[in-house]
Amino acid sequence: MNNDIDATGMTMTDEANHVGDDDFGPLIDPECEAAAPEVYPRLWNLSAGHMVRGVVRADAPSRPEYVAVPMRPGLWDEANTKVSLAVTKWNLLWEASQFRRRFFDDEELPPSLNKIADQGDVNVIFVPRTESRYHEYAPLFHLLSRAAVQRHGLPLLKRGQWPFVTQLENIDDYLPSDFRDRLARAWAGTVWRHLMPQPQSGITKFTKDDPIRILAHELDFWLPPVTQVLEDYLREFPVVNNDIVPGPVPLEDGSVLSGATTANPRTGGDLWCGEEEAAEAVRRTVGAADATGRLRGILDAVRSHRCEDDFSPLWSGAREDFERKLYHKRAKLQVRFVELSDTIPVHGPETEVVDQLLIGNFLALLDTRDRTIVVLLRSGFTKLTEVAETMGYRTHSAVSKRMDHILKRAARFAQTLDS
């Protein structure tokens, strides 16, 4: 099915008013109007009505995936022009979702795209292949405030486009070599307050190995939900009046395409413009990530199984909550520690707590090596020399010193139970 038309004279509405786009290059002058918080960051969409008169709208769109293809920015020979035009048309037909390949004749698609189309009804978004992967992560980048961009040493870029339409220059020439790492840190800082709402629990209050901090930095985790938000926004855009009557999609063999409807294309325009609208899009992205309870389940599991090593030395509201729960005394306990040769303190016979529960709480206070010593001794090791060999120490001296530290820590732990 080929719906190519001449868009001349087509009535279009609500197209974005792009401030400062007449200047060449992707960078914004920090002093210009386009860098003001009222209009930065910004992401926009181009209407499919510029290339087609009607579209196919999937009744149950499948989740899109991003596929990077080789493109040569700024080079307009016949081969590259064919790739660019095909990618532009393919991406503008985002509402067709998994059915968009049906808009193209075999000769319209270059080999790099035809290879994907031959896979069947798959919903993919094509982007140029770059070292930085900017085009895949553009929706996340263009949610960052100006302050976040500059704080992490990233350039101020002009309005982003979604889905990708065209490029006039190699974006990698304007980005730092570690763009992805910088973007991950900037995005994590932006989304963090939605993941850890406790007061004074900023991202620096947790170690780099903290599971929630790792999740916040994982750009590929956030790409599907932000893409969902983009499509939700676009489905709220009005349609172009091209006199297309919604109905079944006819195929060349006389049958109809199941699961799809003919429709007028939607108008284009800004998806968000300015820090306030971007902040709302971030909130909706977090909501989309938790649409099935997946994100909430991850966060609850991590919070329920925290240990002291998850926190940095800095105080935070989350750490205070953790320690309050850890040291909270729900029953009157009498605990007596008895020091035995070559072993750890053990509970006296009058203890009223379950052994495993108390040991688990105590282990949570220890660092990795001290915890290993305790586990080894509880697992049957009876000599410090055996523990030292297992842990890679030359002598048992280091283990003895750590045992002294463990005993002191155990004594303090016992005092908290008696208080």
N, C-alpha and C positions, 0 to 999 in steps of 0.2 A: 504494500500500500504506500503510495507516494502522495503526500499532501502539499508539495511545494507550490507556493503562490507568489505573486508579485505583491508586496506589502505596500506599494505606492498608494497613497490616499487613504490608508487604513486609519480609522479613528482610534487613537490611543489616549488613555487618561492616566493620571497619577504616576507618571514617570518621575524618577528622582531628579531633583535640581542639584547637579553636581558642582559644588563650589571648588573653584581652582583647578578643574580638570583640564583646562587648556594648556597648562604647563606640562612640558615633557618630563618623563621620569616618574618613578613611583613614590618619591620621597616628598614629605610635607615640610615646608619651612615652619619651624616652631612658632614664629611670630605671625603667621598668616591666620586668617579666619577659620580655615579648615582644621586647625589644631585646637580650637577652643573646646572646652568641655561640653558645650551645648551641641556640638556637631561631631565630636570625636569621642569614641570610635564610631565607625560607620560601615555598614554592609548593605549592599543593594542587589536587586535582581532585575535582569532584563527580560521583558515579556517575550514569550515564544511567538506572539503575534507579529513580530518583525520578520519571521521567516515562514510561518505557516498560517493558513486561514482557519483551520480547525485542528483540534487535538483529540487524542484518545485518552480518556481518563480511566485509570484502573479502579475497579470497584473495591478491591482489596490489595492495595499496594504492598509489594514485598519490601523488606528493608534494603536500602541501597548500600552498595559497597564502592569504595574508591579504587580505581585502576589507573596506574601511572603509565603513560605511553610516551615514546620518544617524540619530542617536538623541538624544532629549532627556532627560538624566538628571533624575530627581526629578519628572518630569511624567507622571502616570499617567492621562491621558485614554485614550479607547478606541483611537485610532490608535497612540499610542506604546506602550500596553500590548500591542497585537497584535504590533508589531515586536519588543518585548522578549521576549515568550514564544516567538515563532518563532525568534529568534536563539538563545535558551537551548536549545531543543530541538534545533535544527540542530547546534549546537556539541557538545552532549552526545553526539551520535551520531557521534563522531569515528571509531569503528571501522568504520563503514559507508563511510568515505572517499568515493570518487567516487559511491557509490550512495545517499547520504543523502537526496537530493531525493525518492526514491521513498517516503519515509515521510510525505510531505505531499500532501494534496489541494490542488487549485488555489486554493481559497478560503482555505486556511490561511496561505499566504504573502502578505505585503504586497507591493506593487509593487516596492519596492527590492530585495527578496530574490528575488521571482519572476523578475525580469530576469536574475539569475544562474542560477537553476534552469533557465530556458529554454535555457541554453547546452548542456544535456545533462548527462552524467555527469562533472561537474567536482568536484574536491575543494577546497573553500574553507572557510576559517574566518572567520566574520563578527566584526568588532570595531567599536565605536563610532568614528565619525570625530571626531578631536580635533586641535587645533593641535599638541600635543606628540608625537602618535603613541605615547603611552605604551602603549596596549593592544597594539599590534603588537610593541613591544619589551619588554613586561613580562617574558618569560622571561629576557632578558639582564639587565634591571634587578635582578630578584630572585635573581640569582647573585652580586651584589656584596656584599662584606662590609660590616659597619657602618662600619669605618674608611674604606673606599673611598668609600662613600656620603657620609660627612661631609667627607672630604678634598676632594671635588669640589663641595661646596655643594648636595648633593641632599637631599631630605627623607627621613626614615625612614618608610617606608610599611608598613602591615600586610601580612600574608601576601598574596601574589599568587594569582591563580586561572588555571588553564589547562585547557581552553580557556576563553575569556571566557564568563561566564554572565549576569551582570547588574551594573548599577551604580546606586548610590543618589544619587551626587552627581557633579558635573563635576570630573573629576580634574585638569583644567587649572588649576582654582582653587588647587590646592595645589602646583603645580610651577613652577619658574622659567621665564621666557620662552625661555631658551636650553637647555631641558631636553635636547634631542637632542644638542647639542654637549657638554654636561657628561657625559651618559651615554656618549657615544663615547669621551671621554677616560678615564672611569672603567673602561669595559670594556677599552679598549686596555691600561691598566695592569694589569688583572687577567689578561688572556690572554697578555701579553707574554713571560713567562718560559717559556711553552710554545713560543713561536715563536723566541726567541733564548736558548737554554740556556747560552751561554757565560758563564763567571763574570764578574761585575761588568760586565755589558753591559745595564744598564737602559735604558728607553726614552728617557731624556733624553740618553743618549750618542749618539743619532742625530738628524740634522736632521729637520725636519717633512716634508721632501720624500722621505725614505727610503721606498722602496716597501713594505717590510715594516711600517713604522710606519703608512703610509697604510692598508694592508690591515687592521691591527689596529683602526683607528678606523672601518672601514666596517661599520656595523651590519647593513646589508642582506645582506652576505656571510655573517654569522654566524647570521642568522635561520633559514635552512633547516636547518643542522646541529643547532642547539639544539632545533628543533621535532622533528627526527628522534630526538634523545635523549629528549625528553618522551614521544613515542609508544612508544619502546622500554621506558621505565620502566613506562608504563601497561599494556603487554602482559604485564608480569610480575605484575600485580595479580590476585588470585583473582576468581572470578565469583560472582554472586548466584545462589542456588539457586531459580530460577523455573520449574523443570521444563520448560525449553525443550530439546528434543532437537535437536542439530546435524543439519542436513540441507539439501536444496535449498531455495531461496527461490521459492515459487510466485508467479506473476503473475496478474493478473485474467483474462488471455486463456487461462489454463490451462498456459502454458509456464513455464519456470523461468528465473531470473536467472543467467546465466552469470557465473562468477567470484566468486560470493558464497555464503555459508553462514549459516543461521540460528544464533543462539547466545544464551546468557544474557548480560546486561550485566555488566560488571566492577564491582567495588566502587570506591569513591573513597578518597581519603586523601592524605597528604603525598607529593609527588614528591621533595622534599628539605626538610630542616629543620636549620638550623644551618650554621656555616661549614665544618665538615668535610665534610658531605654535599654542600654547594654546590661546594666545591673539586673533589670527585670528578666532579660534573656538568660543570664547566668542562673538566676533562681529557677527559671523554667527548665533549664538544662539539668539541674540537680533533680528536679521533680521527674523529668523524663528518665533519668538514670535509675530512679526508684519506682518506675511505673508498675513493676511486678513485685515490689518489695525486695528486690535483689540487693540494692545499695543499702537499704535499711538493715537487712539481714547481716551484711558484711560489717557494718558499723557496730551493731549490737554485739556481734560475736567478738569483735576486737575489744570493745570496752569491757566485756564481761570476763576477758581472759588477759587483762593487762598484767605486767610485772614491772618492777621498779626500773628495769633496764630500758623500758620504752620512753622514759622521761629524761630530758636533759637536766642539768643541775639547777636550771632556773625554776622558780616557783610558778605555778599556774593553778587556775581553778580546777582543771581536770586532775592535776596531781593531788590537790587537796581532797577532792572527792575520792580518789583512789586510796589515799592513806586513811581517810576517815572510815571507809569500809573495811580496810585491811585490819586496822587496830580496834575496830568497834567490838566491845565486849557485850555479848548477848546473854551471858550467864556467868555466875560467879565461878571463877576457875582457881584452882590451887595447883600450881605447877612447880615441881622441884627438879632441878637439873643435877645429875650425878656425873662427874667426870670419870671416865674409864680409860685405861691405858690404850693408846693407839685407836681411839674411836671418837665418836662425836657425843655431845650431851644427849642423854635419853631421859624420858619422862619417868618420874617416880610412880609407884603403883597406885597412888591415890588420885591421879589425874582423872578428870571427868570429861575429857574431850576425846574425840576419835583421833587416833594416832595419825592417820593419813591426812586428815584435814589440817591439823596443826603443823605437820611437817610441810604440807603444801604451802601454807601461809608463810612459814619461815623461809622456805626456798625462794619464794618470790622476792625476798629482801636481798638475796645474795647475787653477786655478779656471776658470770658464766663459769669461771674457774673454781670459785668457792662452791658453787652449786654442784659442779662435777665431783669434787672431793666428797661431798656429803652423799651423793648418789652412789659413788663407788663403795664407800664404807657401808652403806646400807645394803649394798648388793652382795656383800660377802667378803670383801677385801679386809684383811685383819692387820696388815702391816703397812706403815707409811711408805716403806721402800717399794712395795708393790704398786701403791697409788702413784708414786713418783714415776716409776717406769711406764705405767700406762699413760700418764699425762705428758711424757717426754722430758721430764726433769732428770738431770744427771745424778742428783742426790736427793735425799728426803728432806733436806734443810728447807727448801722452798715450801714444801707441803707443811712442815712443822710451823713455819711462820704463818701460813694461811690458816692453819688450825687454830692458832692463838687468836687470829682475827675472827674466825667463825665462833669461837667460844665467847668472846666478848660481845659479838653481835647477838648470840643466843641469850646471853644474860640480859641485855637490854630488851630483847623481845619478851623475855619472861616478865620483866618489870612492867611492861605495858599491859600484860595480861592480869597482873595482880592489882594494878591501879584501878 
